[in-house]
Amino acid sequence: MPRTVWSWAILAASLALALAVYYGVLGSGLINVIARWTAEWTSVGLNLFGTETLVRGTILASGTFAVNVVAECTSVGPLILYLGAVIAFPATVKAKLIGAALGVAVLTCINVFRIMTLFWIGDAYPEYLNIAHLLVWQTAIILLAIVLWLVWVEKLVGTRNR
């Protein structure tokens, strides 16, 4: 099989596997644990910055606003994209482990910050919440996963191949 066809076949198989993992996680009890954890850490961040919130399950609320942190609010989607790219890239196991750990930490922290900003926007400017949530932040978090992967390739993996 020509190299180009083989590359496309690997790409298609990787995408199918990523989608299977994504929908497998979304349909599992694990996603509820991740959503509750996300809501709790978002509440901690909001409270640190002076917005009093509390969490009940996946509901994050203040005295004036509340949101439900659902599966799509977690960093699972961007992490699957990022980790799939790290695993598929030809690099050492050590480089992949460092890249995976870096990605999980960065994308999870950015996702908590994302929900914090959406909470503030929803509370103060509810008319802009859908734009910030669906257009700005969803695009930004996916682009961040891609940029983070590119940085990992260039800084960690790329220096070894020169």
C-alpha positions in Angstrom: 0.0 0.0 0.0 1.4 3.4 -0.9 2.7 5.5 2.0 0.0 8.3 1.5 -2.8 5.8 1.6 -1.3 4.1 4.7 -1.0 7.5 6.4 -4.7 8.3 5.7 -5.8 4.8 6.9 -3.9 5.4 10.2 -5.5 8.8 10.5 -9.0 7.4 9.9 -8.4 4.6 12.4 -7.1 7.0 15.0 -10.2 9.3 14.5 -12.5 6.3 14.8 -10.8 5.2 18.0 -10.9 8.7 19.5 -14.6 9.0 18.8 -15.2 5.6 20.3 -13.3 6.6 23.4 -15.0 10.0 23.6 -18.5 8.5 23.3 -17.6 5.6 25.6 -16.5 8.1 28.3 -19.5 10.3 27.8 -21.8 7.4 28.4 -20.1 6.1 31.5 -20.3 6.9 35.2 -16.8 8.3 35.0 -18.0 11.4 33.2 -20.2 12.3 36.2 -17.2 12.1 38.5 -15.2 14.3 36.2 -18.1 16.8 35.9 -18.5 17.0 39.7 -14.8 17.4 40.1 -14.8 20.2 37.4 -17.7 21.9 39.2 -16.0 21.7 42.6 -12.7 23.1 41.3 -14.4 25.8 39.4 -16.2 26.8 42.6 -12.8 26.9 44.4 -11.5 29.2 41.8 -14.5 31.5 41.8 -14.4 31.6 45.6 -10.7 32.6 45.5 -11.6 35.5 43.3 -14.5 36.7 45.5 -17.5 35.1 43.9 -19.2 33.1 46.6 -20.4 29.8 45.1 -21.4 26.3 46.3 -21.7 23.0 44.5 -24.4 20.4 44.7 -23.5 17.5 42.4 -22.8 19.1 39.1 -24.7 22.3 39.8 -22.5 25.3 40.5 -24.4 28.2 42.0 -24.1 31.7 43.6 -26.9 33.8 45.0 -27.7 35.2 41.6 -26.7 32.6 39.0 -26.3 28.8 38.5 -25.0 26.4 35.9 -25.0 22.7 35.4 -21.5 21.3 34.6 -22.4 18.6 32.1 -20.1 16.2 30.3 -19.3 18.6 27.5 -18.2 21.2 30.1 -15.3 18.9 31.2 -11.9 18.8 29.5 -12.5 15.3 28.2 -13.0 16.2 24.6 -9.9 18.4 24.2 -7.9 15.9 26.2 -8.8 13.1 23.9 -7.9 15.2 20.9 -4.6 16.2 22.4 -3.6 12.8 23.9 -4.5 11.1 20.7 -2.1 13.3 18.8 0.6 12.8 21.4 0.2 9.0 21.3 0.2 8.9 17.5 3.3 11.1 17.1 6.5 9.2 16.6 8.4 10.1 19.9 9.9 8.3 22.8 7.7 6.9 25.5 9.3 9.4 28.0 8.5 12.3 25.7 4.9 11.0 25.3 4.5 10.7 29.1 5.8 14.2 29.7 3.6 15.5 26.9 0.5 13.7 28.3 1.1 15.0 31.8 1.7 18.5 30.6 -1.5 18.4 28.4 -3.7 17.0 31.2 -2.5 19.7 33.6 -2.7 22.6 31.2 -6.0 21.7 29.5 -7.7 20.9 32.8 -6.6 24.2 34.4 -7.7 26.2 31.3 -11.0 24.4 31.3 -11.6 25.4 34.9 -10.7 29.0 34.0 -13.1 28.7 31.0 -16.0 27.8 33.2 -15.1 30.5 35.7 -15.2 33.1 33.0 -18.5 31.7 31.6 -20.0 31.8 35.1 -19.0 35.5 35.5 -20.3 36.4 32.0 -23.6 34.5 32.7 -24.0 36.3 35.9 -23.2 39.8 34.7 -24.0 39.7 31.0 -26.4 36.7 30.4 -27.2 38.0 26.9 -23.5 37.2 25.9 -23.3 33.8 27.5 -24.2 31.7 24.5 -21.7 33.6 22.3 -18.9 33.2 24.8 -19.8 29.6 25.5 -20.5 28.2 22.1 -18.4 30.4 19.8 -15.5 31.8 21.7 -14.5 29.3 24.3 -15.3 26.1 22.5 -13.2 27.2 19.6 -10.4 28.5 21.9 -10.1 25.3 23.9 -9.8 23.1 20.8 -7.3 25.5 19.3 -5.4 25.5 22.6 -5.2 21.7 22.4 -3.8 21.9 18.9 -1.3 24.7 19.8 -0.2 22.8 23.0 0.5 19.7 20.9 2.5 21.8 18.4 4.5 23.3 21.2 5.1 19.9 22.6 6.3 18.6 19.2 8.6 21.6 18.7 10.0 22.0 22.2 10.2 18.5 23.5 10.3 16.2 20.6 11.7 18.5 17.9 14.9 19.3 19.8 15.8 15.7 19.9 15.5 15.2 16.2 17.8 18.1 15.2 
